Amino acid sequence: MSRIGHDDSFLYTSLATYLGKKLVVLLGDGRHLLGLLRSFDQFASIVLEGACERVIVGDLYCDIPLGLNIIRGENVVLIGEMDMEKEELPSHMTAVSTVEIKRAQKAERDATYLKGSMKNIM
């Protein structure tokens, strides 16, 4: 039995329209990947060329290069086309290095953990 459903022709026609276009892909673990769609299969597994992971923490962001990436369809939650004519991010967002975004992610995780710990104490 197909995970997509009994009529896979819709998947083929809908993903085929995105071939060669820049996409944003939301994964089940919450990560956002960007890249050019080069191929796909009946399970919605996709191949992204020039892929990067976009990490956003508050008003900071970083695009971490990944290169050619194969993503299993079971990990894909959402696929959307990026409009190349428009600005990708709001003007208040600041691009930072990979080291800086990792530091910001850790600080955010630590703050969330501390907040959860304080709730348990009270």
Disulfide bonds with the S-S distance in Angstrom:
none
